[in-house]
């Protein structure tokens, strides 16, 4: 995707009541998993690569479980479970030869099963995240767009940290931090208004209706991208 196309997507996303980078990434992850759920079954090279990697991380495996049909998942999962059977036999042989392996921590032993903590979707998301946060910086370099960004919900904290680490100067960092403080104060007000309306049985909801969900995303980022956006 070109830088200009990515900036257009992010500008559109700023109109939504959430982190624009999370918004764009959600769409990109959905498209990527829609593609992979089919290609990992019908394309020989993709299938071999996914099986060799042990499948996907926990987050993206569960996303795929929701997205793909059971029969499509079954076709991918059978060779992965076959792989686990082979590894279990090897682990048993290793422990018979060296019982001290049992004193390893559970995390170390779990790695021997070959189920990845990161996956090819995580790799793509990491690349997209870097591009998207850099595109946000390019957008707010324009004073008019900086004002538009300041009026939006702003970046979640993980993406704010990523954007700050990519800032070329202190002025850009100050712009992001001032906007983040104002956006966070606004979100806190919406959370309190949500509580007030709920207790008053007032169903005339505005932006505060989504405030609890928005606050969780503000703190930890989007739930279907990858763990903690690390």
FENKAPE-V63637 format. One record per pair of residues at least 4 apart in sequence whose ideal C-beta (glycine too) atoms are under 6 Angstrom apart, sorted by sequence separation. I is the first residue (numbers start at 1). GAP is how many residues later the second one is. D is the distance in Angstrom with one decimal. If there is no record, write none. Layout:
BEGIN
I	GAP	D
I	GAP	D
END
This chain:
BEGIN
1	4	5.0
25	4	5.9
33	4	5.9
35	4	5.9
36	4	5.3
39	4	4.3
56	4	4.1
64	4	5.5
68	4	4.4
73	4	5.6
104	4	4.2
118	4	4.5
128	4	5.9
155	4	4.2
179	4	5.9
205	4	3.7
210	4	5.3
1	5	5.3
18	5	5.6
56	5	4.5
68	5	5.1
104	5	5.3
140	5	5.8
155	5	4.3
167	5	4.5
197	5	4.1
14	6	4.9
40	6	5.3
95	6	5.2
139	6	4.8
140	6	4.2
167	6	4.5
13	7	3.7
16	7	5.4
39	7	4.3
40	7	5.4
94	7	5.9
221	8	4.6
140	9	5.0
164	9	5.5
10	10	4.9
13	10	3.9
40	10	4.6
13	11	5.4
163	13	5.9
10	14	6.0
194	14	4.3
9	15	5.0
193	15	4.2
190	17	5.7
194	17	4.7
190	18	4.1
160	20	5.7
191	20	4.7
91	21	5.3
190	21	4.0
191	24	5.9
55	25	5.1
154	25	5.6
87	26	5.8
133	26	5.8
154	26	5.6
37	27	5.7
87	27	5.3
136	27	5.8
51	28	5.1
187	28	5.9
133	29	4.6
146	29	5.9
150	29	4.4
154	29	3.9
133	30	4.4
153	30	6.0
33	31	5.7
37	31	4.0
41	31	5.8
134	32	5.6
133	33	6.0
33	34	5.6
41	34	4.7
37	35	5.9
41	35	5.8
40	36	5.2
57	59	5.8
60	59	5.6
54	60	4.3
57	60	5.9
54	61	5.3
57	61	5.5
60	61	4.5
156	61	5.5
54	62	4.8
57	62	4.4
156	62	5.3
157	62	6.0
53	63	5.7
56	63	4.1
158	63	4.3
57	65	5.7
156	65	4.6
158	71	3.9
32	89	5.9
32	92	5.9
28	100	5.6
125	100	5.3
125	101	5.0
25	103	6.0
122	104	4.5
24	108	5.8
21	111	4.6
10	125	5.6
7	128	5.0
6	129	4.7
7	132	5.7
22	134	5.8
18	135	5.6
17	136	5.4
19	136	5.3
19	137	4.0
14	138	4.1
21	138	4.5
19	140	5.9
63	161	5.4
59	167	5.9
17	190	5.8
17	193	5.8
29	195	5.9
26	196	5.6
29	196	5.8
18	199	5.8
22	199	5.9
22	200	3.7
25	200	5.1
END
